[in-house]
Amino acid sequence: MPEREEKLAASLTGTTPEIIPYLPYLLQDLWYLGSSPADMAELIRTYTDLGTDAEVLDLACGKGAPAVELASAFHFSVKGIDLMEAFIEEARQAAEDAGVSHLCTFVHGDAEEEVRREVPHDLVLFGAAGDVLGDRAAMLKKLSNVMKPGGWLIIDDVYSEPGASEGLPKREWERLMQEHGLSLVAEKLVDEASLQRELQEQLTRISRRAEELSQQEPEKRPLFEEYVASQRAEGEALEHEWTGVTMLLKKR
């Protein structure tokens, strides 16, 4: 359990599991917590042949933004899994509000455990940061196992720049993909100017919620300030050490 909580905290830019109960409050103003669903839709529409009968698995689905928006746009049947129960509740409400609750199923569960027993799907989405499914090699192996032959995978991750302390360069990503029977079909790199605006907006919103929590629980102010600092540090890394990317992969 402690390791699972540490991975959960890290996937949402937390440095300690102590922050987990506060994440729904801190992130309440953010709808999607990874790749833009619009970018995913563009990749699907341009490069895949998926029809309305496609079955989609969204691992670490957050508040369900990709699931709800892809169900709305393509009428896919989507199953989302996330360890944050509060996010699952929001996802179910969002699907109902969008009129796609009949297409979306959201499950409170551990993506690492669920991926071991899931059947193969036509399309798999994975946008969790950190090592929720292990390192990149382990992650690709597990994701490949829940893809049908000829199936598709969308990953929200980063390419590391030369000298970066973390992450993988694109050539290393492609090597790992080949090892696990996957091919990079298309990618959408994050626009730097848009990224800076979005990161600043998110940081402002999270900082405001962190201050509200600090007023309510003054003794935990260092915890909330640390979370804001970790968000700022990740934003700086995205600007200087990493290139954000949404990748579309196909299983051979």
Phi and psi restraints in degrees (value plus and minus 20) as a CYANA .aco file:
   2 PRO   PHI     -77.3   -37.3
   2 PRO   PSI     -61.4   -21.4
   3 GLU   PHI     -84.7   -44.7
   3 GLU   PSI     -60.4   -20.4
   4 ARG   PHI     -83.1   -43.1
   4 ARG   PSI     -61.5   -21.5
   5 GLU   PHI     -86.8   -46.8
   5 GLU   PSI     -57.1   -17.1
   6 GLU   PHI     -83.5   -43.5
   6 GLU   PSI     -60.9   -20.9
   7 LYS   PHI     -86.3   -46.3
   7 LYS   PSI     -59.7   -19.7
   8 LEU   PHI     -82.3   -42.3
   8 LEU   PSI     -67.0   -27.0
   9 ALA   PHI     -80.9   -40.9
   9 ALA   PSI     -64.2   -24.2
  10 ALA   PHI     -84.5   -44.5
  10 ALA   PSI     -55.5   -15.5
  11 SER   PHI     -85.2   -45.2
  11 SER   PSI     -41.4    -1.4
  12 LEU   PHI    -133.4   -93.4
  12 LEU   PSI       7.2    47.2
  13 THR   PHI      46.4    86.4
  13 THR   PSI       8.0    48.0
  14 GLY   PHI    -114.2   -74.2
  14 GLY   PSI     130.7   170.7
  15 THR   PHI    -121.5   -81.5
  15 THR   PSI     -28.1    11.9
  16 THR   PHI    -171.2  -131.2
  16 THR   PSI     124.1   164.1
  17 PRO   PHI     -80.4   -40.4
  17 PRO   PSI     -37.0     3.0
  18 GLU   PHI     -80.5   -40.5
  18 GLU   PSI     -42.8    -2.8
  19 ILE   PHI    -100.2   -60.2
  19 ILE   PSI     -36.9     3.1
  20 ILE   PHI     -73.3   -33.3
  20 ILE   PSI     -68.4   -28.4
  21 PRO   PHI     -81.5   -41.5
  21 PRO   PSI     -39.7     0.3
  22 TYR   PHI    -116.1   -76.1
  22 TYR   PSI     -28.1    11.9
  23 LEU   PHI     -81.9   -41.9
  23 LEU   PSI     -61.5   -21.5
  24 PRO   PHI     -78.0   -38.0
  24 PRO   PSI     -56.4   -16.4
  25 TYR   PHI     -92.6   -52.6
  25 TYR   PSI     -66.0   -26.0
  26 LEU   PHI     -83.0   -43.0
  26 LEU   PSI     -53.5   -13.5
  27 LEU   PHI    -125.5   -85.5
  27 LEU   PSI      -4.2    35.8
  28 GLN   PHI     -84.9   -44.9
  28 GLN   PSI     -42.3    -2.3
  29 ASP   PHI    -110.3   -70.3
  29 ASP   PSI     -20.8    19.2
  30 LEU   PHI    -125.9   -85.9
  30 LEU   PSI     109.6   149.6
  31 TRP   PHI    -108.0   -68.0
  31 TRP   PSI     -74.6   -34.6
  32 TYR   PHI    -126.9   -86.9
  32 TYR   PSI     124.9   164.9
  33 LEU   PHI    -133.8   -93.8
  33 LEU   PSI      -2.0    38.0
  34 GLY   PHI    -178.2  -138.2
  34 GLY   PSI    -153.1  -113.1
  35 SER   PHI     -80.0   -40.0
  35 SER   PSI     131.0   171.0
  36 SER   PHI     -87.4   -47.4
  36 SER   PSI     105.4   145.4
  37 PRO   PHI     -76.9   -36.9
  37 PRO   PSI     -50.7   -10.7
  38 ALA   PHI     -84.6   -44.6
  38 ALA   PSI     -58.5   -18.5
  39 ASP   PHI     -85.1   -45.1
  39 ASP   PSI     -61.3   -21.3
  40 MET   PHI     -81.0   -41.0
  40 MET   PSI     -65.8   -25.8
  41 ALA   PHI     -81.0   -41.0
  41 ALA   PSI     -59.6   -19.6
  42 GLU   PHI     -83.3   -43.3
  42 GLU   PSI     -63.2   -23.2
  43 LEU   PHI     -84.2   -44.2
  43 LEU   PSI     -63.5   -23.5
  44 ILE   PHI     -83.0   -43.0
  44 ILE   PSI     -67.1   -27.1
  45 ARG   PHI     -85.4   -45.4
  45 ARG   PSI     -56.5   -16.5
  46 THR   PHI    -103.5   -63.5
  46 THR   PSI     -56.0   -16.0
  47 TYR   PHI    -137.6   -97.6
  47 TYR   PSI     -33.1     6.9
  48 THR   PHI    -130.7   -90.7
  48 THR   PSI     146.9   186.9
  49 ASP   PHI    -132.7   -92.7
  49 ASP   PSI       5.1    45.1
  50 LEU   PHI     -86.0   -46.0
  50 LEU   PSI     114.0   154.0
  51 GLY   PHI    -122.9   -82.9
  51 GLY   PSI    -196.9  -156.9
  52 THR   PHI     -88.8   -48.8
  52 THR   PSI     -31.9     8.1
  53 ASP   PHI    -110.8   -70.8
  53 ASP   PSI     -12.5    27.5
  54 ALA   PHI     -85.0   -45.0
  54 ALA   PSI     119.2   159.2
  55 GLU   PHI    -126.0   -86.0
  55 GLU   PSI     105.5   145.5
  56 VAL   PHI    -138.9   -98.9
  56 VAL   PSI     118.7   158.7
  57 LEU   PHI    -136.7   -96.7
  57 LEU   PSI     102.8   142.8
  58 ASP   PHI    -132.9   -92.9
  58 ASP   PSI      82.7   122.7
  59 LEU   PHI    -109.1   -69.1
  59 LEU   PSI     115.1   155.1
  60 ALA   PHI      36.5    76.5
  60 ALA   PSI      38.4    78.4
  61 CYS   PHI     -96.9   -56.9
  61 CYS   PSI     -27.5    12.5
  62 GLY   PHI      41.7    81.7
  62 GLY   PSI    -153.5  -113.5
  63 LYS   PHI    -106.4   -66.4
  63 LYS   PSI     -13.9    26.1
  64 GLY   PHI      66.9   106.9
  64 GLY   PSI      -5.8    34.2
  65 ALA   PHI     -77.9   -37.9
  65 ALA   PSI     -72.2   -32.2
  66 PRO   PHI     -81.4   -41.4
  66 PRO   PSI     -63.2   -23.2
  67 ALA   PHI     -79.5   -39.5
  67 ALA   PSI     -69.0   -29.0
  68 VAL   PHI     -85.7   -45.7
  68 VAL   PSI     -63.8   -23.8
  69 GLU   PHI     -93.1   -53.1
  69 GLU   PSI     -53.7   -13.7
  70 LEU   PHI     -94.0   -54.0
  70 LEU   PSI     -55.8   -15.8
  71 ALA   PHI     -82.8   -42.8
  71 ALA   PSI     -59.9   -19.9
  72 SER   PHI     -87.2   -47.2
  72 SER   PSI     -61.2   -21.2
  73 ALA   PHI     -99.1   -59.1
  73 ALA   PSI     -57.0   -17.0
  74 PHE   PHI    -140.2  -100.2
  74 PHE   PSI     -25.9    14.1
  75 HIS   PHI      43.2    83.2
  75 HIS   PSI       9.6    49.6
  76 PHE   PHI     -88.7   -48.7
  76 PHE   PSI     134.2   174.2
  77 SER   PHI    -112.8   -72.8
  77 SER   PSI     101.0   141.0
  78 VAL   PHI    -142.8  -102.8
  78 VAL   PSI     113.1   153.1
  79 LYS   PHI    -132.6   -92.6
  79 LYS   PSI     100.9   140.9
  80 GLY   PHI    -130.2   -90.2
  80 GLY   PSI     120.5   160.5
  81 ILE   PHI    -149.1  -109.1
  81 ILE   PSI     112.1   152.1
  82 ASP   PHI    -171.9  -131.9
  82 ASP   PSI     129.2   169.2
  83 LEU   PHI    -102.2   -62.2
  83 LEU   PSI     -35.2     4.8
  84 MET   PHI    -109.8   -69.8
  84 MET   PSI      87.9   127.9
  85 GLU   PHI     -81.9   -41.9
  85 GLU   PSI     -56.5   -16.5
  86 ALA   PHI     -82.9   -42.9
  86 ALA   PSI     -56.6   -16.6
  87 PHE   PHI     -87.6   -47.6
  87 PHE   PSI     -59.3   -19.3
  88 ILE   PHI     -81.7   -41.7
  88 ILE   PSI     -61.1   -21.1
  89 GLU   PHI     -82.8   -42.8
  89 GLU   PSI     -62.0   -22.0
  90 GLU   PHI     -84.3   -44.3
  90 GLU   PSI     -59.6   -19.6
  91 ALA   PHI     -83.7   -43.7
  91 ALA   PSI     -62.5   -22.5
  92 ARG   PHI     -82.8   -42.8
  92 ARG   PSI     -60.7   -20.7
  93 GLN   PHI     -87.0   -47.0
  93 GLN   PSI     -60.4   -20.4
  94 ALA   PHI     -83.0   -43.0
  94 ALA   PSI     -60.4   -20.4
  95 ALA   PHI     -84.6   -44.6
  95 ALA   PSI     -60.4   -20.4
  96 GLU   PHI     -84.8   -44.8
  96 GLU   PSI     -64.4   -24.4
  97 ASP   PHI     -82.0   -42.0
  97 ASP   PSI     -53.9   -13.9
  98 ALA   PHI    -105.9   -65.9
  98 ALA   PSI     -24.0    16.0
  99 GLY   PHI      56.0    96.0
  99 GLY   PSI       3.8    43.8
 100 VAL   PHI    -143.9  -103.9
 100 VAL   PSI       2.7    42.7
 101 SER   PHI     -82.3   -42.3
 101 SER   PSI     -45.4    -5.4
 102 HIS   PHI     -93.8   -53.8
 102 HIS   PSI     -35.6     4.4
 103 LEU   PHI    -122.1   -82.1
 103 LEU   PSI     -35.0     5.0
 104 CYS   PHI    -136.4   -96.4
 104 CYS   PSI     110.1   150.1
 105 THR   PHI    -140.3  -100.3
 105 THR   PSI     106.3   146.3
 106 PHE   PHI    -138.1   -98.1
 106 PHE   PSI     110.7   150.7
 107 VAL   PHI    -143.0  -103.0
 107 VAL   PSI     111.7   151.7
 108 HIS   PHI    -101.5   -61.5
 108 HIS   PSI      91.9   131.9
 109 GLY   PHI    -191.3  -151.3
 109 GLY   PSI     151.3   191.3
 110 ASP   PHI    -108.2   -68.2
 110 ASP   PSI      97.6   137.6
 111 ALA   PHI     -76.6   -36.6
 111 ALA   PSI     -57.7   -17.7
 112 GLU   PHI     -85.7   -45.7
 112 GLU   PSI     -55.8   -15.8
 113 GLU   PHI     -97.7   -57.7
 113 GLU   PSI     -63.4   -23.4
 114 GLU   PHI     -85.0   -45.0
 114 GLU   PSI     -54.1   -14.1
 115 VAL   PHI     -86.1   -46.1
 115 VAL   PSI     -41.0    -1.0
 116 ARG   PHI     -94.7   -54.7
 116 ARG   PSI     -43.0    -3.0
 117 ARG   PHI    -138.2   -98.2
 117 ARG   PSI     -18.7    21.3
 118 GLU   PHI     -94.0   -54.0
 118 GLU   PSI     125.8   165.8
 119 VAL   PHI     -99.1   -59.1
 119 VAL   PSI     140.5   180.5
 120 PRO   PHI     -84.2   -44.2
 120 PRO   PSI     124.3   164.3
 121 HIS   PHI    -139.8   -99.8
 121 HIS   PSI     144.5   184.5
 122 ASP   PHI     -92.4   -52.4
 122 ASP   PSI     -55.0   -15.0
 123 LEU   PHI    -162.6  -122.6
 123 LEU   PSI     113.3   153.3
 124 VAL   PHI    -139.9   -99.9
 124 VAL   PSI     115.8   155.8
 125 LEU   PHI    -133.2   -93.2
 125 LEU   PSI     116.3   156.3
 126 PHE   PHI    -165.9  -125.9
 126 PHE   PSI      94.0   134.0
 127 GLY   PHI    -145.3  -105.3
 127 GLY   PSI      -2.6    37.4
 128 ALA   PHI    -101.0   -61.0
 128 ALA   PSI     113.0   153.0
 129 ALA   PHI    -100.3   -60.3
 129 ALA   PSI     153.4   193.4
 130 GLY   PHI      56.3    96.3
 130 GLY   PSI    -176.4  -136.4
 131 ASP   PHI    -135.1   -95.1
 131 ASP   PSI      25.9    65.9
 132 VAL   PHI     -73.7   -33.7
 132 VAL   PSI     -59.9   -19.9
 133 LEU   PHI    -129.1   -89.1
 133 LEU   PSI       1.1    41.1
 134 GLY   PHI      74.6   114.6
 134 GLY   PSI    -188.2  -148.2
 135 ASP   PHI     -89.6   -49.6
 135 ASP   PSI     158.3   198.3
 136 ARG   PHI     -80.6   -40.6
 136 ARG   PSI     -58.2   -18.2
 137 ALA   PHI     -85.3   -45.3
 137 ALA   PSI     -67.1   -27.1
 138 ALA   PHI     -83.7   -43.7
 138 ALA   PSI     -59.0   -19.0
 139 MET   PHI     -80.5   -40.5
 139 MET   PSI     -69.0   -29.0
 140 LEU   PHI     -83.9   -43.9
 140 LEU   PSI     -57.1   -17.1
 141 LYS   PHI     -83.0   -43.0
 141 LYS   PSI     -66.6   -26.6
 142 LYS   PHI     -86.6   -46.6
 142 LYS   PSI     -60.6   -20.6
 143 LEU   PHI     -87.4   -47.4
 143 LEU   PSI     -58.2   -18.2
 144 SER   PHI     -81.0   -41.0
 144 SER   PSI     -53.9   -13.9
 145 ASN   PHI     -88.0   -48.0
 145 ASN   PSI     -40.5    -0.5
 146 VAL   PHI    -127.1   -87.1
 146 VAL   PSI      -0.5    39.5
 147 MET   PHI    -130.4   -90.4
 147 MET   PSI     118.5   158.5
 148 LYS   PHI     -90.1   -50.1
 148 LYS   PSI     135.0   175.0
 149 PRO   PHI     -76.5   -36.5
 149 PRO   PSI     110.3   150.3
 150 GLY   PHI      59.5    99.5
 150 GLY   PSI     -15.8    24.2
 151 GLY   PHI     -97.7   -57.7
 151 GLY   PSI     154.5   194.5
 152 TRP   PHI    -139.2   -99.2
 152 TRP   PSI     133.9   173.9
 153 LEU   PHI    -159.7  -119.7
 153 LEU   PSI     112.3   152.3
 154 ILE   PHI    -136.4   -96.4
 154 ILE   PSI     103.9   143.9
 155 ILE   PHI    -138.9   -98.9
 155 ILE   PSI     115.6   155.6
 156 ASP   PHI    -123.3   -83.3
 156 ASP   PSI      92.9   132.9
 157 ASP   PHI    -173.5  -133.5
 157 ASP   PSI    -175.1  -135.1
 158 VAL   PHI    -158.8  -118.8
 158 VAL   PSI     133.8   173.8
 159 TYR   PHI    -120.2   -80.2
 159 TYR   PSI     114.6   154.6
 160 SER   PHI    -103.6   -63.6
 160 SER   PSI     125.9   165.9
 161 GLU   PHI    -107.3   -67.3
 161 GLU   PSI     140.0   180.0
 162 PRO   PHI     -74.4   -34.4
 162 PRO   PSI     112.3   152.3
 163 GLY   PHI      67.8   107.8
 163 GLY   PSI     -21.9    18.1
 164 ALA   PHI     -87.3   -47.3
 164 ALA   PSI     123.9   163.9
 165 SER   PHI     -98.9   -58.9
 165 SER   PSI     -40.6    -0.6
 166 GLU   PHI    -158.9  -118.9
 166 GLU   PSI     149.2   189.2
 167 GLY   PHI      69.1   109.1
 167 GLY   PSI     154.3   194.3
 168 LEU   PHI    -141.4  -101.4
 168 LEU   PSI     121.0   161.0
 169 PRO   PHI     -90.4   -50.4
 169 PRO   PSI     141.5   181.5
 170 LYS   PHI     -76.9   -36.9
 170 LYS   PSI     -60.7   -20.7
 171 ARG   PHI     -83.2   -43.2
 171 ARG   PSI     -53.3   -13.3
 172 GLU   PHI     -93.5   -53.5
 172 GLU   PSI     -57.8   -17.8
 173 TRP   PHI     -75.4   -35.4
 173 TRP   PSI     -68.9   -28.9
 174 GLU   PHI     -85.0   -45.0
 174 GLU   PSI     -54.2   -14.2
 175 ARG   PHI     -84.4   -44.4
 175 ARG   PSI     -65.4   -25.4
 176 LEU   PHI     -84.7   -44.7
 176 LEU   PSI     -58.2   -18.2
 177 MET   PHI     -79.4   -39.4
 177 MET   PSI     -66.4   -26.4
 178 GLN   PHI     -79.1   -39.1
 178 GLN   PSI     -61.2   -21.2
 179 GLU   PHI     -81.3   -41.3
 179 GLU   PSI     -49.0    -9.0
 180 HIS   PHI    -129.2   -89.2
 180 HIS   PSI       1.4    41.4
 181 GLY   PHI      51.0    91.0
 181 GLY   PSI      10.1    50.1
 182 LEU   PHI    -140.6  -100.6
 182 LEU   PSI     128.7   168.7
 183 SER   PHI    -145.1  -105.1
 183 SER   PSI     118.6   158.6
 184 LEU   PHI    -100.3   -60.3
 184 LEU   PSI      93.3   133.3
 185 VAL   PHI    -110.1   -70.1
 185 VAL   PSI     -62.5   -22.5
 186 ALA   PHI    -177.8  -137.8
 186 ALA   PSI     141.1   181.1
 187 GLU   PHI    -165.1  -125.1
 187 GLU   PSI     133.7   173.7
 188 LYS   PHI    -149.8  -109.8
 188 LYS   PSI      88.7   128.7
 189 LEU   PHI     -99.0   -59.0
 189 LEU   PSI     126.9   166.9
 190 VAL   PHI     -90.8   -50.8
 190 VAL   PSI     112.3   152.3
 191 ASP   PHI     -92.1   -52.1
 191 ASP   PSI     104.7   144.7
 192 GLU   PHI     -81.4   -41.4
 192 GLU   PSI     -64.1   -24.1
 193 ALA   PHI     -84.6   -44.6
 193 ALA   PSI     -63.9   -23.9
 194 SER   PHI     -85.0   -45.0
 194 SER   PSI     -58.7   -18.7
 195 LEU   PHI     -81.5   -41.5
 195 LEU   PSI     -65.7   -25.7
 196 GLN   PHI     -81.1   -41.1
 196 GLN   PSI     -62.6   -22.6
 197 ARG   PHI     -83.9   -43.9
 197 ARG   PSI     -63.5   -23.5
 198 GLU   PHI     -87.1   -47.1
 198 GLU   PSI     -63.1   -23.1
 199 LEU   PHI     -83.1   -43.1
 199 LEU   PSI     -60.5   -20.5
 200 GLN   PHI     -85.7   -45.7
 200 GLN   PSI     -60.4   -20.4
 201 GLU   PHI     -85.0   -45.0
 201 GLU   PSI     -63.9   -23.9
 202 GLN   PHI     -83.7   -43.7
 202 GLN   PSI     -63.4   -23.4
 203 LEU   PHI     -82.5   -42.5
 203 LEU   PSI     -59.4   -19.4
 204 THR   PHI     -82.2   -42.2
 204 THR   PSI     -64.4   -24.4
 205 ARG   PHI     -86.7   -46.7
 205 ARG   PSI     -63.9   -23.9
 206 ILE   PHI     -86.3   -46.3
 206 ILE   PSI     -60.1   -20.1
 207 SER   PHI     -81.3   -41.3
 207 SER   PSI     -59.2   -19.2
 208 ARG   PHI     -83.7   -43.7
 208 ARG   PSI     -63.6   -23.6
 209 ARG   PHI     -88.4   -48.4
 209 ARG   PSI     -54.9   -14.9
 210 ALA   PHI     -84.9   -44.9
 210 ALA   PSI     -58.3   -18.3
 211 GLU   PHI     -87.0   -47.0
 211 GLU   PSI     -59.1   -19.1
 212 GLU   PHI     -81.4   -41.4
 212 GLU   PSI     -63.3   -23.3
 213 LEU   PHI     -85.7   -45.7
 213 LEU   PSI     -56.3   -16.3
 214 SER   PHI     -84.9   -44.9
 214 SER   PSI     -53.9   -13.9
 215 GLN   PHI     -88.8   -48.8
 215 GLN   PSI     -56.2   -16.2
 216 GLN   PHI     -96.5   -56.5
 216 GLN   PSI     -56.6   -16.6
 217 GLU   PHI    -152.5  -112.5
 217 GLU   PSI      57.1    97.1
 218 PRO   PHI     -76.7   -36.7
 218 PRO   PSI     -51.2   -11.2
 219 GLU   PHI     -88.4   -48.4
 219 GLU   PSI     -36.8     3.2
 220 LYS   PHI    -123.7   -83.7
 220 LYS   PSI      -9.9    30.1
 221 ARG   PHI     -72.1   -32.1
 221 ARG   PSI     -63.8   -23.8
 222 PRO   PHI     -78.8   -38.8
 222 PRO   PSI     -54.5   -14.5
 223 LEU   PHI     -84.5   -44.5
 223 LEU   PSI     -64.9   -24.9
 224 PHE   PHI     -90.7   -50.7
 224 PHE   PSI     -57.8   -17.8
 225 GLU   PHI     -86.9   -46.9
 225 GLU   PSI     -55.6   -15.6
 226 GLU   PHI     -83.9   -43.9
 226 GLU   PSI     -57.6   -17.6
 227 TYR   PHI     -86.2   -46.2
 227 TYR   PSI     -63.9   -23.9
 228 VAL   PHI     -80.4   -40.4
 228 VAL   PSI     -61.3   -21.3
 229 ALA   PHI     -83.8   -43.8
 229 ALA   PSI     -57.6   -17.6
 230 SER   PHI     -88.3   -48.3
 230 SER   PSI     -55.4   -15.4
 231 GLN   PHI     -84.0   -44.0
 231 GLN   PSI     -63.6   -23.6
 232 ARG   PHI     -83.2   -43.2
 232 ARG   PSI     -61.5   -21.5
 233 ALA   PHI     -85.3   -45.3
 233 ALA   PSI     -59.3   -19.3
 234 GLU   PHI     -85.2   -45.2
 234 GLU   PSI     -59.2   -19.2
 235 GLY   PHI     -82.7   -42.7
 235 GLY   PSI     -60.9   -20.9
 236 GLU   PHI     -86.0   -46.0
 236 GLU   PSI     -57.6   -17.6
 237 ALA   PHI     -85.5   -45.5
 237 ALA   PSI     -58.8   -18.8
 238 LEU   PHI     -84.3   -44.3
 238 LEU   PSI     -51.3   -11.3
 239 GLU   PHI     -97.8   -57.8
 239 GLU   PSI     -53.7   -13.7
 240 HIS   PHI    -137.4   -97.4
 240 HIS   PSI     -48.3    -8.3
 241 GLU   PHI    -133.4   -93.4
 241 GLU   PSI     -43.0    -3.0
 242 TRP   PHI    -147.3  -107.3
 242 TRP   PSI     140.0   180.0
 243 THR   PHI    -140.0  -100.0
 243 THR   PSI      95.9   135.9
 244 GLY   PHI     -86.1   -46.1
 244 GLY   PSI     120.0   160.0
 245 VAL   PHI    -169.1  -129.1
 245 VAL   PSI     122.0   162.0
 246 THR   PHI    -127.2   -87.2
 246 THR   PSI      98.2   138.2
 247 MET   PHI    -126.8   -86.8
 247 MET   PSI     117.5   157.5
 248 LEU   PHI    -129.5   -89.5
 248 LEU   PSI      98.3   138.3
 249 LEU   PHI    -137.6   -97.6
 249 LEU   PSI     133.1   173.1
 250 LYS   PHI    -145.3  -105.3
 250 LYS   PSI     121.2   161.2
 251 LYS   PHI    -107.4   -67.4
 251 LYS   PSI     110.0   150.0
